[in-house]
Amino acid sequence: MSEAMEPATDSIDSGSDPNPPLIYRCKKCRRIVATKDHIVAHERGEGQKCFKWKKRDDGFDRDSMPDCSSIFVEPMKWMQSVGEGCVEDKLQCIGCKARLGSFNWAGMQCSCGTWVNPAFQLHKSRLDESRV
C-alpha cells in the first residue's frame, strides 16, 4: 500500500474521532438529506414578539422560548424544484417523496423570530439527527 492511501483509511475509522460528523436523515426512508456542513446558522430572534399579532401566543414567556423547530440549509442537488427555477415550493425527499420542508428565495421567518434570506427550511420533526 502506498503512504498516501494509509491516512485515508485511518480517517474512515469513526471510532477514533471523538466528535463524529452530524447528519440529518429523512425520518421515513432514512436517506441522508443534509450534514452539519450544509446548515446555515442564524442568530436567535426575539421570539413571538417578531410575529404578526395574529400568530402570537398570548401566554408567551420570553424565558421559556423553545428551540428552533427547523434547520436552514444551503440549496442542494436533491432539491428538485430549486433546480427547476421555482421561487418558492415544498422540499420533498428524493427517495420517498415525503415533505421535509419548504424554500423561498425571498426568505422565511424561523420559529425563533429571525428572518432567514434565502430560506431552505427543513423541519426537525421530519428528520432524524444522528452521528456517523
C-alpha positions as CSV (number, residue, x, y, z in Angstrom):
1,M,0.0,0.0,0.0
2,S,1.3,3.5,-0.8
3,E,1.8,6.0,2.0
4,A,-0.8,8.4,0.5
5,M,-3.5,5.8,0.9
6,E,-2.8,4.9,4.6
7,P,-4.1,8.2,6.2
8,A,-7.3,7.9,4.2
9,T,-8.1,4.5,5.7
10,D,-7.4,5.9,9.2
11,S,-9.8,8.7,8.7
12,I,-12.6,6.3,7.7
13,D,-12.5,4.7,11.2
14,S,-15.2,6.6,13.1
15,G,-14.1,5.0,16.4
16,S,-11.0,7.2,16.6
17,D,-12.9,10.5,16.1
18,P,-14.3,11.8,19.4
19,N,-16.9,14.0,17.6
20,P,-18.3,12.2,14.6
21,P,-20.0,14.4,11.9
22,L,-23.7,15.3,12.4
23,I,-26.0,14.1,9.7
24,Y,-29.8,14.6,9.1
25,R,-31.8,11.8,7.5
26,C,-35.4,11.6,6.2
27,K,-37.4,10.0,9.0
28,K,-39.5,8.0,6.6
29,C,-36.8,6.4,4.3
30,R,-33.6,7.2,6.3
31,R,-31.9,8.8,3.2
32,I,-29.2,11.4,4.1
33,V,-30.6,14.9,3.2
34,A,-28.0,17.2,5.0
35,T,-24.9,17.3,7.1
36,K,-23.7,19.9,9.6
37,D,-21.6,21.4,6.8
38,H,-24.8,22.3,4.9
39,I,-26.5,24.2,7.8
40,V,-26.9,28.0,7.6
41,A,-26.6,29.3,11.1
42,H,-28.8,32.2,12.2
43,E,-29.0,34.3,15.3
44,R,-31.8,33.6,17.7
45,G,-34.6,36.2,17.2
46,E,-36.8,37.8,19.8
47,G,-39.4,35.1,19.6
48,Q,-43.1,35.7,19.1
49,K,-42.6,39.4,19.6
50,C,-41.4,39.4,15.9
51,F,-44.5,37.7,14.6
52,K,-47.7,39.3,13.3
53,W,-50.1,39.8,16.1
54,K,-52.5,37.1,14.8
55,K,-49.7,34.5,15.1
56,R,-48.7,35.3,18.6
57,D,-49.5,33.2,21.7
58,D,-51.0,35.3,24.5
59,G,-49.3,33.3,27.2
60,F,-45.9,33.6,25.7
61,D,-42.9,33.8,28.2
62,R,-39.6,35.1,26.8
63,D,-37.6,32.9,29.3
64,S,-39.2,29.7,28.2
65,M,-38.6,30.1,24.4
66,P,-38.5,26.8,22.6
67,D,-35.6,25.9,20.3
68,C,-36.0,26.5,16.6
69,S,-38.3,23.9,15.1
70,S,-36.4,23.8,11.8
71,I,-32.9,24.0,10.4
72,F,-32.0,26.1,7.4
73,V,-29.6,24.7,4.8
74,E,-27.9,25.7,1.6
75,P,-29.6,24.7,-1.6
76,M,-28.6,21.2,-2.6
77,K,-28.8,19.0,-5.7
78,W,-31.5,16.8,-4.3
79,M,-33.9,19.8,-4.1
80,Q,-35.6,19.2,-7.5
81,S,-37.9,22.3,-7.5
82,V,-35.0,24.6,-6.8
83,G,-33.2,23.4,-9.9
84,E,-36.4,24.0,-11.9
85,G,-36.3,27.7,-11.3
86,C,-39.2,28.0,-8.8
87,V,-39.1,30.9,-6.4
88,E,-40.8,29.1,-3.6
89,D,-42.1,25.5,-3.2
90,K,-42.1,22.5,-0.9
91,L,-39.0,20.4,-0.4
92,Q,-39.6,16.6,-0.8
93,C,-37.2,13.8,-0.1
94,I,-35.8,12.5,-3.3
95,G,-36.2,8.9,-2.1
96,C,-39.7,8.6,-0.7
97,K,-41.3,12.0,-1.7
98,A,-42.1,12.8,1.9
99,R,-42.4,16.6,2.6
100,L,-39.4,17.7,4.6
101,G,-39.8,21.4,4.5
102,S,-40.0,24.3,2.0
103,F,-37.9,27.0,0.4
104,N,-38.3,30.6,-0.6
105,W,-35.7,32.7,-2.3
106,A,-37.2,35.9,-0.7
107,G,-36.8,34.4,2.8
108,M,-38.8,32.9,5.7
109,Q,-39.3,33.6,9.4
110,C,-37.9,31.0,11.8
111,S,-39.9,29.9,14.8
112,C,-37.5,31.9,16.9
113,G,-38.5,35.1,15.1
114,T,-35.4,35.6,12.9
115,W,-35.8,36.3,9.2
116,V,-33.6,34.0,7.1
117,N,-33.0,35.0,3.5
118,P,-32.9,33.0,1.2
119,A,-34.5,30.2,3.2
120,F,-34.3,26.4,2.6
121,Q,-36.1,25.2,5.7
122,L,-36.1,21.5,6.8
123,H,-38.5,20.7,9.7
124,K,-36.7,18.9,12.6
125,S,-39.9,16.8,13.2
126,R,-39.4,15.2,9.7
127,L,-35.7,14.5,10.2
128,D,-33.6,12.1,12.3
129,E,-30.4,13.6,13.6
130,S,-27.5,11.2,14.1
131,R,-23.8,10.9,14.2
132,V,-22.0,8.6,11.8
